[in-house]
Amino acid sequence: MKSVEEFVYELEIALHGNIRNFTPEIFLRTAQSFKAYFHIRPDLLLSVRYNAANGRTDVALIHKQERVFGFDNLKEWHYHPFENPKLHIPCDEPSLEYILNNISQIIKQL
C-alpha cells in the first residue's frame, strides 16, 4: 500500500495535469489518513479520502452537494458513472491520473 505522502504526491500531479483551477481545503493529513476538498466552482468540488492503513480510497465529484461521479474501493474497486452515480460498476484499480482525467471530462459537461 502507498503511504499518505506517496498518495498525495500522485494526487498533486494528477490534479495539476487535469484540473487547472481549484482551491484546496485540507481537513486531515496524518501519517495514516488524508481527507480534502478541492473547490473548483462554487457549486462543484472534488472530495478525496485515503487511508494508508487499509488502502481505502474514495474520489468523488460533487455538484450541487450531490455525488455525480466517483471511484472507490469499499469492498472492491468500482465506479459511480456520471449517467447514474448511484450505480456501482466493478473495475480494476484505476490510477489517480485516470480518475482525474475522467473527472476533467465531466467537469466540461457541467
Residue, then its C-alpha position, 0 to 999 in steps of 0.5 A: m500500500k502507498s503511504v499518505e505522502e506517496f498518495v498525495y504526491e500522485l494526487e498533486i500531479a494528477l490534479h495539476g495535469n487535469i484540473r487547472n483551477f481549484t482551491p484546496e481545503i485540507f481537513l486531515r493529513t496524518a501519517q495514516s489518513f488524508k481527507a480534502y476538498f478541492h473547490i473548483r466552482p462554487d457549486l462543484l468540488l472534488s472530495v478525496r479520502y485515503n487511508a494508508a492503513n487499509g488502502r481505502t480510497d474514495v474520489a468523488l465529484i460533487h455538484k450541487q452537494e450531490r455525488v455525480f461521479g466517483f471511484d472507490n474501493l469499499k469492498e472492491w474497486h468500482y465506479h459511480p458513472f456520471e449517467n447514474p452515480k448511484l450505480h456501482i460498476p466493478c473495475d480494476e484499480p484505476s490510477l489517480e491520473y485516470i480518475l482525474n482525467n475522467i473527472s476533467q471530462i465531466i467537469k466540461q459537461l457541467 
